[in-house]
Amino acid sequence: MLNTSHLTDSLYDNVYHALASVDFDITTDFSIQSAMAFETLPLTIQAPLLQSKRIILIANNPSIDTANLASLLQPTDILVLFNDFIHADFFANHPIAKDLPKLLFFRQIGDSLLHFGLPPRSNNLTAILDMAKQAPLGILYGNTAYQFPLPADDPRPKDDPITPERILDIPEMLSHLLHSEDYSRVLSELHSVVADYPIFDDIHSSAPTSGFLLYRLLLAARLHVQQRQSAETPLAIVMLGFNDDDKTAHFWEGHNWAFERQELATPPSKVEIIRQY
């Protein structure tokens, strides 16, 4: 059975540039906004976030190797992984990584029934189940809950051809995790933390990148954590491997790269960006 012993019951300057364009009273409603961001997270992640000292968002950048990760990670970290994430065995089994709380984000593919990183697309189901047995694990779905689609539901199967190694059948324990509101929540690409994001009206499904969406959400949530802890400084945030130039192969035109680059060029206090190539 899954280890559920870690389940729970249901300042201003560090988030100003991320929330300032939202129309509300700054002195009062930043606290409301940050509480809403915190409550967006699965219950399994809320308690660890209150106890952690650093959030590390890890991009699917092939230049990140396990030696880099082993030297970077600390026992008080919480990890954020995306879609069909890299180094699944490391995160599930390495002595340094396996005990760290993990938040997984699976983005909806357009407006289809599919999410990147979940069946019938390429996935790390075995590693995810191992993770859930060893440390707090939370899941965020982009826009809509996971609907257990079949290969026939894939509108573009040639984008990710099914191989004999692909896991299509979801074990019962993992199915429970994917259904449970304690473990899993939906994160809209229109969440208020990205209310100021300039989308392109002429591009279907234009939205923030996965990394920027989670960055904004956690930037707001950490203010709530700081207030709950009465701490002088906010949690540290590390963005690892988020390239922003032509060394990265995938630059979908529906993301506003210029807007994201401009903001991340001057990150707020206690936010570190490590671009590895």
Salt bridges, closest charged atoms under 4 A:
ASP77 OD1 - ARG54 NE 2.83
ASP99 OD1 - LYS98 NZ 3.33
ASP111 OD2 - HIS204 NE2 3.27
ASP154 OD2 - ARG121 NE 2.75
ASP159 OD2 - ARG156 NE 3.11
ASP160 OD1 - ARG166 NH2 3.06
GLU189 OE2 - ARG107 NH2 2.93
ASP196 OD1 - ARG216 NH1 2.86
ASP244 OD2 - ARG275 NH2 3.46
GLU263 OE2 - HIS17 NE2 3.37
GLU263 OE1 - ARG216 NH2 2.65
